Amino acid sequence: MAKHWADFQYEIYLNGLSGAVPRLPTDLTRLEELTEQRLGPGPVGYVAGSAGDGSTARANRAALERRRIVPRMLRDVHERDLAVEVLGRSLPAPLALAPVGVLSIMHPDAESAAARAAAAQGVPYILSSASSTPMEQVAEAMGDAERWFQLYWPKDPEVARSFLRRAKASGFTVLVVTLDTPLLAWRPRDLDQAYLPFLHGVGTANYFSDPAFQAALAKPVHEDPNAAVLHFVGMFADPAKTWPDLAFLRENWDGPIVLKGIQHPDDARLAADAGMDGVVVSNHGGRQVAGAIGAADALPLVAEAVGDRLTVLFDSGVRTGDDVFKALALGARAVLVGRPYVYGLGLDGQAGVEHVIRCLLAELDLTLALSGHATPTTVSRTDLTEDPV
């Protein structure tokens, strides 16, 4: 029988009989404020901050909030199943943890804790290239659970090849290539604190442990860490990459390839023409281009353009179960959640991440049922209306 994620609420109420209440809020929109109170301004600003004055992050929320669910009645929602098939994989729910780098700034257990939480709940964990923990160690923490690898596509093709080989050997099944970060955006919260963890060798674990990266250094990383950091900064991203370069990825990765950061339907079509398997409609949570389109406003146009050719995923601005419902209605097959689980990690380690996953999916389960759906696959544009702008 399918798991009823909504049962989490009864577990909470039953625990209340012995006086226990959840350690973290069940309204996940409150986590950011709690994190701001408990963690230092550098780490919090790095996670919560956005490009420019934050207008794109606000647009992400506005694009989701402007769309309202229209519930339907007297439909049999007694037995529900949130399972979906994504990129040939059976997932227990239409959710994955988005790639977020340098998690050691939030909690000492870092990516391993987030990965264990995802594994425990059965949702895919997407590991960032810029993690604080080498990919092999994260893979070990997950056992045989579903894991995907996010590539920041470096200038050095040998490092790219090496990363892909290591990821494949470590059991990562899907490659998620982030395209929207060929340069770091103007991020005032980080700039005002002069805070960039990479310059301290944090978030560089995959690079510093990589044989191809090490081969380009005059001395081993531990003998001259500053030189290693400078080499990393010089080759981390490549603004010269263009669409024909995708052939390199296809030659060096034999699983599904998903392009993250797509916001224009023509780019989605180019991805399909290039033989990619999916796209993530995303503006990096508003962290890259200030003044950009809200991701949920971009989603229906991309889904319309390539939904029959590619798997369309979504992130940017997701905070609640009803946000996930809306993204599914707008054409996403599944949704990636980022900042909320990172706040959960910062506040309560692995348990905090599991709390976020379970709250999100309990709320999604209830939202589906109360809107007249027993499965995410029946949700469509007709379930939404739009507030006038």
N, C-alpha and C positions, 0 to 999 in steps of 0.2 A: 504493500500500500504506500502511496506517496506520502511524503512527510508534510504535515500541516505546520508550517512555520509559525502560524498564528498562535499555536499552543504555548509559545513563549510567554504570552501575557498571563495565561493561567498559572504557569510556573512561578511567575513573579507574585501573583496574588496569593498563591498557596504558601510561598516563602514568607509572605507578610503575616501569616497566622502565628509564626514564631518571632515576629518582630523584625524580620530582615527586610530591608529595602535595597533596591539596586545601588551599587557603588557609584554609578554614573547616571546622568539623566537619560530618560528614554526619549525625550525630545532632543534629537541629535543636533538641532540648530543651536543648542545651548553649549555645545562642546567647545566651540571656538573661544567664547568668553572665558570659560573655565581654564582653558589652556593659557590664555593671555595672562590670567591671574597667577598661574602656578609655574610657568616656565619663563626663561630669560627672554629679553626682547630680541636678541639675535636669532635664536632658533624659531621663536614664534613668528617673527617677521618674515623669515625665509619661507615658512610653510603657508602662513596666512596672507602674505603680501601678494601684490599684483603689479602689473605694468602700469606706469603712469599714475593717475589719480584713482585707479581702481574702477574706471568706468566700464571696462569689459566684464569684470567679475560681477558688477552690479547688473549689467545687461544679461548675463547668464541667468541670474536669479529672476529678473523681470520677465525674461522669455518663458521661463517655466511657470511663474506665478500668474502670468496673463492668461494662460490656458487653464480652463476649468473643466473638471470631470462632470459628465452628465450621467448619473447612475441609472441603471435599468432594474426593474423589479420583477419578482416572481419568475426567476430563472433558477434552475437547480444548481446550487453552488455548494451542496453538502460535501461532496468529494472533490477536492481540488488537487491539482498537480502543477507545480510551478516549473517542472523540468522542461528544458528546451535543448534543441540541438544547435550547436554553434561551431562552425568550421569543422564539422565532422565529429565533434565531441559532444557527449551527452552530459549536460550540466544539470544540477539539481534545482537551479533557479537562474534567471537571466541576469546574473551579477558576477563581476570579477573585481578583484582589488587592482586599481590602477597603479602603474609604475610611479613610484615617488622615490627620489634619491636621498642620500645622506640621512637615513633614518636614525643613525646613532646620535644625532643632535637632539632627538626627541626622547630616546630611551636607550639604555646601554644594550638591551637585547636586540635592538635595531630590526633589520630585515628578517632575521631568523624568527623573531617573535611574531611578526606580521604573517610570515609564511606558514608558521605552525597554526596560527589562528585560521587562516584560509583553509588549510588542509583539514583541520578539525571540523569545519563546517561544510567542506566539500566544494568550495568555490575556487576558481582558478586564482593563483597569485601571479602577478606580472612583475618580474624583477627588473628594476632599473639598471642600466649600464653603470650609472653613477651611484651604485650602492656602497654602503660602508662595509659590506661583508662580501667576500668572494662568492661567485655564483655556485661553486662546488659545495661550499659550506651551507648555503641556503637550500640547495637541492637535498643535502643530507638531512636537514631539519624537517623536510617535507615527506620523506619516504617516497611512496609511489604516487603521491597526490598530483593533481593537474597543475602544471606550471608553464608559464610563457615567459619569453625573454624579450625585453625592450632594448633596442639598439639605438644609441646615439651614434650616428654613422661617422666614424673618425676619418681624418684626412689620410691616415696611413692604411692602405688596403691590407697590409699584412696583419695589422692589429684587428681590423674588421674580420678577416678570415679566421684569425685565431679565436676571437670572441665567439664566432658562429660555431666553430669546431667544439670549443669548450661547452657552449650551451647545449649543443646536440648531445655530447657525451654525458652531460649532467641531467639529461632527461627532460629538457625544456622542449615543448612540442610545437609551439607557435611563435613566430618571430613578429614582434610589433616594432615597426620602425618609426621613430618620431621625426617628423619632417619640419616641425614649426619652430625649431630651435637652432638654426644655423648660426645664430649669434644670441648672446644673452640680451634680453630686453632691458630697457631703462626701468629699474625697480627701486623706487625711492625708499621703501622701508629697509631694504638691504643696504642701499647707498648711504642712508643717514646713519646707519650703525657701522658702515665700512665692513660689512659682514659677508664674506664669501668663503664657505667652509673648504672648498677645493684648494684654496691657497695654503691651507694648513694640512693638506694631505688627507682631508676627510671627504669621503665619497669617491675615493680613487682606488678602492680595493681591487676592483676587477682589472684595472690598468696596471697597478704596481705589481700584481701577481701574474701578469701576462708575459709569457716568454718573448713574444714579438715586440711588445713595448720595452721590455728589459734590454732586448738586443740593440735597441737604438740609443741606449744610454752609455756614456763613457765609463761610469762607475755604477755599482749596484745601488738600488734605491736607498738602502740603509746607510750607505757611505756618503751619499750626497742627495738628501731628500729634496733640497731646494731645486736642484737640476731636474729631478724627476717631476716635481710640480710644474716647472716651467715647460718641460717637454709635453706634459699632459695638457696644459693650457693652450699650447701651440697646435695640438693636433686633435683636440676634443671634438670640434665640429668643423664642417666644411661648407661655407656659403657658395662654393662653386659647383656643387652637385646639381644635376638636371635629370629630367625624366629618363633619358637613355641609360643613365647610370644604374637604374634598377635592375638591368640585366645581370650586373655583378652579384646582386643579392640572390637572384634566382639560381645562378650558377653555384652559389656556395651554401644554399639552404634548401633542403628537399621537402620541408613541411610547408604549412600555410604561412603566407606573408600578409601582414595587415599594415596599412599605412595610417599613422596617427597624426592628426592635425589638419585633416581635410575640412574645408569650410565652403568651397565653391563646387557646384555640380560639375563644372567642366574638369576640375582636378580629379573628381571622383571618376569621371569617364576616362580620363587619361590613366588612372590607376587600373581600371578594368582592361583598357587596351594593352597595358603593360603586363597583363597576366597575373595581377595581384589577386589575392583571395578575399580581401576585406579592407574596409576603411574604418577609422574611428573619427566620427565627427566631433571635433574638439578644438578649443582655442587655448589649450594648456591651462584651463581654469582661470583664464584672464591674465596669465602671467607673461604673455609675449607681446601682443599688439594692443596698446591702449586705444580705445575708441573703435574696437572691432565689433562685428556682429555677435549677438548672443548665440551660443552654440545651439540652443533649441530652436532658434529661428533659422539656422542653417540646415538643421536635420531633415525637415520634410522635403526640401528641395533636393538634397543629396539622395535621400531614400527613393524619391520619385525618379531620379536620373539613373540610378544603378542598382536599386533594390532587387531587381531580377537577375543581376549579374554578379553581385558581390554581397558578402555579409556586411551589413551596416551596424556598427557599434557606436556608442555615444558616451561622452563624458563632458564635464565642465558644468558645475553648478548643482550637481545632484546632492541633496541633503536629506531627503525623506523618501518613504515608500511611495507616496503619491507622485514624487518627481520621477521615480522609475516607471510607474504606470504611464505617465505622460510621455516619457521618452519612447516607450514601446508603442504607444498610440501614434506617435509621430514618425514611426518607421524603423526604430532601432530593434535589432534582434536581441541585444543584451546591452547592459549598461556597466560602465566602469565607475567605481566610486574612489575618490582620492582623499581629499583633506579630512573628511569625518573619521576615517579609520586611523589616520595619522594622529589626530587629536586623541582618539581612543588609546592609541599606543603610548603617547606622551603622558596620559593621565593614569593608565593602569596596565601597561605592557600587553602581553598576549591576551589576557582576559578582557582588556579594554577594546581590543580589535574584535574579538569574538562578540562582545556586547554590541558593537556597532553593526556587525553583519546580521546578528539575530534580530536586532530592532528594525533594521531596514527591511529585512525579508518578512518579518511578522507584519509590519505595517503594509508592505506590498500585498501579502496574502489577504489581509483583511480588506484592503482597498479594492483588490480584484473582486473578491466575493461580494462586497457591499455595492459594487458597481455592476454586478450581474455576470461575472466571469469566473469560470472554474479553471481556466488556464490562460497563461499570457498570450497564447497564439491566437486567441479570438479578439484581442484588443485592437482597435483601429481608430482612424481619424474621426469616425462618427461618434466616438465616445467622448470627444472633447468639443468645447465651444471656446471662443476666444473673446476676452474682454476687449472692447474698443480701446485703441491706443490713446 
